[in-house]
């Protein structure tokens, strides 16, 4: 499915609804909202600005999130084409579990562990162009070590494979390849079970929960996956990496709870308590960790949960308590400004929204320009904002995110 510039989610809702022979009223009844709201979505008079609404529409239409948002890999930003070009090789390596034709001498385990740190930084900073070509060789070498390493180094080989597979899953999910990301997440889980340590198990569960969050009907499973693992490892969480990965499970649970219409606060409180433990914790033996888990990131997830619950005032009240420089990477800084932009737009403060989105784009352009919530919001502002905005910075941003022709 390749969209023309200017296509927005409501148009795809209308197209799929028409193909299914469903009236606006029937769709409204299935989703639990009024027909007039459906009409506004379809006419572009109101953006679809929450994951919960998006999932409900997809479920009611028998569609996927990708059907409604447009498949990212079919609408390439030329600047990220290098990542997409690397995906077929990654797919082959995952299918073959590394048993592929590759004449390179493999990296040592130490070299591979160092490469995972480099790849993690690139992924967290949303530099997918640099990251993409690294992934297949890293994954191939990790599988080689699992097959060929002696028994003394077997556990470490599985540990490194789990971290590499987790990184592959995270990158693929971020670029819209959810099915292949799931395969990588399952490999991370397989490796974690061989190691048996808390951090790899938590990382694999977090990855699976994130992927399931994109599927209509999978929210209960996403919550169960994260919380079952959290309960399983809670008593053994002591080191930095264990605290980081365990804390991320609670952040993930907070977002799932907010998306399901529940209360994210208990999970956010637990995550904040875990973040406070980091300073006095010992270093971990596993290479699995998540250095995005810091107190400032917990506050950012609190903003995201409030946005998901359609509480823009709460988002804007929380924002001054968090300095972007305290966030651990460019991806998190971009998310901070995206949440502020969405909150301002919900209050029809379009100029403030635009400035926040521009700061998000500056932090992580490859990521922000392909985020479906950003494209939806920018398209909505182009249809409703004053002309002095649409012909200036907003119009140029709309071109960069692909909602109007260049």
N, C-alpha and C positions, 0 to 999 in steps of 0.2 A: 504494500500500500504506500504510494508516494503522494504526498499532499502538495497542492498548489500553495504558494505563499498566501497567508491570510486565513488559512483554515484554522478553526478553533474547535474546542472540544464539543460545544453545543451543536455545531454543524455535523460532526460525526455521530452524535447522539441522534439527531434528526434522520440522518441517512440510514443508520442501522435500524432505528425504530420503524422507518418506512419499509425497509426490506423485510422486517419481521411481521409487518402488518399489525403493529401495535399502535393504538391511539395515544395521544398525550395523556388522556385521563387514566388509561390503563397503566401506563408507565408511572404516572404520578402515584397511583394507588400502590403499585409494587414497591416504590421507593419510600413512600410515606410522607410525601410532600404534596403541595397543591399543584393543580394543572397550570396555574398562572406562572409558577416558578419554573416549571419545565419549559413553558413557552418563552420565558425570558432567557433561559439557558440557550435554547435553540436559536433564538434571534440575536444572540450576542449582547443582550442588554444586561446580563449578569454573569460574572465569571464563575466557573466551577473551581472554587478555591480551597477545598478541603479534601483530604484523602478519603475521609468517610463518605462524602457525597459521591466521589468518583467511583469508589468500590461499590456503593449501592446501585449506581446507574449501570455499571458494568454487569453486576449480578442480575439485575432486572432485565437487561437486554441479552443475556447469554453471551457476553463478550468479554474480552480481556482488557486490562488497563491499557495495554499497547494499542488495541483497536481504537480506543477513545483518544489517547494522547498522540497517536502516530508513532511508528517505530523509529527510534532514534537512528538506527543504522541505515535506514532508507532515506534519511534527510541529513546527509553528512555536512557538517561544517568542514570545509577543506582543511582547516588547521588540525583536525583530529583524524584525518583519513588514515594516518600511519597506524593508529591503534586498531582501526577496523581491519586494515590489511593483515594484521597479525593474528586475527581471530581464527581463520581456518587452520593454521598450524597449531594453535592452542587446542582446538577441538580434536585434532588428530592425536596429539599427545595425551589428552585426557581419555579418549576412547581406548588408546593402546596402552595406557598406563606407562608411558615412557618407552615402550618397546618399538622405537621408530628408527629409521635410518638417520644416523647422525655420527659423522666421523670426527667430531671435535673431541679433544681430550677433555674429560669432565672437570669441572671445578672441584676442589677439595671441599670437604664439609665446612671447614673454617671459612673458605672463600665464599661458599654459598650462604652461610649465615651472615656474612658481611653484606652480601648482595641483597639479602632480604631487608636489611636496614635501609639500604639505598632505595629499594623499590617501595618500601613503606612510606618513606618521605615523599617520593614522587607521587604516590597514590593519594596521600593525605593533602598534598598541595595541588592535586587535580592536574598534574602534568602528564596526561595520558599519551601524548606524542612521544615523550622520552620513555615512558613506562612500557608501552605496548611491545616493542621489539625485545625487551628483556625477558618477558614472561615465559615463553615457550622453552628457550634454552635452560632457564632456571628450573622449570618443572621437569624437563627431561633429565637434567642432572640429579635432581632430588630423587626421582624414581630409580635412576641408576644406582645411587648409593643404597637405597632400600634393598635392591636386588643383590648387590655385589659386596657390601660392607661386611666385615667379619662380625661375629657375635658381640664383641666388646663395644663396637660402635653402632650396633643395630638400633638401640633406643634413640640415640641422638639422630640417626638418619631418619627415622620415622618422625621425630620431633621437627626436624627441618622441613621434611615433606609437608607436614601439617601446616606450618607457617606459610610455605610457598603456595599451597593449595588455597589457604584462606585468602591470601593476597590476590590470587587469580580470581577467586569467586567475587571478592569485593570489587575489583576493577570491572569484571564482566557485568555485574549487576548495575554498577554506576553508568555503564554505557548502554544498557538496555538489553543485554543478552541474558535474560533471566533463566531460561532452561539450561543453558550451558553453565551459568553460574551455579545452578543447583548441583550439577554433576561435580563441579569443583568443590562445592561445600560438602558433598558426601565423601569425597576423597579426604578432605580435611578431618571429617568425623572419623573415617576409617583409621587415619594416622593417629588421631587423638586416642582412640581406643587401644592402639598398640602401646602408646606411651603411658596412658592411664593417669596422667597428672591433671590437676584442676585447670591450669591455664589453657592448654590445648583443647580440652573438652568445652570450656566456656567459649573460646573463640569460634569453634565449629558451630556451636548452638546459636551464637549471636549471628553468624553468617546466614544460617538457615532461617532464623527468625526474620532477618531483614528481607530476604527473598520472598518469604511467604507473605510479608506485609503488602506486597504488590498484587496479590491474588484475591479476587472476590471469594468469600467463603472460607479463606484460610486463616482468618484472624484468631479464632480459638486455638488452632494448631500452633500458630506463631507464639501465642502467649504460653501455651503448655510447653513448647520446646524450650523456651528461655527459662521459664520458672522451674520446670522439672530439673533441668541441669543446675540451676542456681541452688536449689534445695539439696541436690546430690553432693555438691562440692563445698557448700557453705562452711562446714566444720573444718575443712582443710585449707581454707584460704588464709595465707600468711604472707607470702612474698609480694614484691611490687607487681610482678606480672600477673600473679593470681588475683590480687586486688583490682588491678586494672581491668582484666577480662571479666571478672565477676561483677564489678561495678557496671560495665557496659551491658551486661545482661539485664540489670535493673533499669538502665536508661531505655533499653529496647522495650522492656515490658511497660514502661511509662507511656511510650508512644502508642503501643498497641492498645493499652487501656484507654487512652484518650481517643483513639480512632474508633473504638467500640462504644464510645459514649460513657465510659466509666471514669473513675477517679485515678489520675496518674500519681497523685501526691505520695502515697506510701512508697512507691518505687523510687521516686525522686528523693525522698528523705533517706532511704536506705543507701542510694547512690552517693548522696552528699556525705553520709557517715563514713562510707568506704573511702571516699576521696580524702577525708581528713586523716585516714590511717596511713596514707602513702609516705609521709615524711619519715615515720619511724619504722618502716617495714624493711626487711632484709631483701637483698637481691635474689632473683629467682635463678634456678638452674636451667629451666626450659627456656628456649629462645622465643616462645610464645608470649606476647605481651600486647598492650594497646596503649601507646603513650599519648593518645588523644584524651584519655581519661584523666582529667585534672578538674579541680573545683570549678574553674571557669566554664568548662564544657558541660558540667552538670547544670549550671545556670542557663546555658544556651538551650539544652534540652527542655528545661522548664519553659522557656519562651516558645519553643516549637510545640510543646504540648498545649500551651495556652492558645496558640494559633490554630491548632487542630480542633480545639473546642470552641473556636470562633469567639475568642475573647481578645479583640485587638487592643482594648484599653489596658488589659493586663500585660500584653506583650510590650507595649510602649512604656508602661510603668516599670517593667523589669529591665528594659534596655539600658538605662543609665547606670544601673548597678554593675554592669559588665563592660569592661574595656576590651575592645577587639585585640589589643596587643597582648592581653593575657591568654587569648585562645591559642591552642598549640600549633595550628597550621593554617595555611591559606584556605583550605576547604571549609574549615570551621568559621573562619572570619567571613567568608562569602555567605555561609548559611545565616550568620548573625544579621547581615544586612538584608538578605532575602526576607527573613522573618519581619524585620522592620518595614520593608517595602510592602509586604502583603498586608500588614496591619494598617499602615497609612492608607493603602488603597481601599481597604474595607471601610474606612471612615471617609472615603472620597477626598482624601488629601493627596491628590495625584502628583503634585509637584514634589512633595516630600518623598512620596513613594518612588518617583523616578530617581531622585538623588541617591536614595538607599540602594536601588537596583544597580545604578552606575558604579557605586562603590563595591557592590558584590561582584560585578563583572570585572572590575579592576583587580580584585583579589584572586579570582579563579576564572578567567575568561573561558577556557575550554569547557568547564563544568557548567557555568551559569548560562551560557548561550544555548545549551541543549536541555536545560531543565524545563519540563513541561509546565510546572506552575508558573515559571517566569514567562514563558511564551504565552500562556493563557492570560496572565495579568497584563503583559505589554499589549497584546492584541485588544484586550478589553479597553485599556486606556486609549489606544489609538481610535477606538470607535466612539469614546465618550468624552475625552478630555478636550480642553480648549485648543483652538487651532495654533496658538503660539507655542504650545507644547508639542503638538503632533508634527509640526514642521521643523522643530529644532532637535534638541537632544533625544527626545522620545522617538521621533521618526528615525533618527540614525540608529538608536538602539533596536528599534523594531526591525530594521534591515539586518542588523548583525545577528539577531536571534531567529530570523527567517520568517517573520509574520507578515512582512510586506516585501515586494520585489526590490532588489537593489537597483 
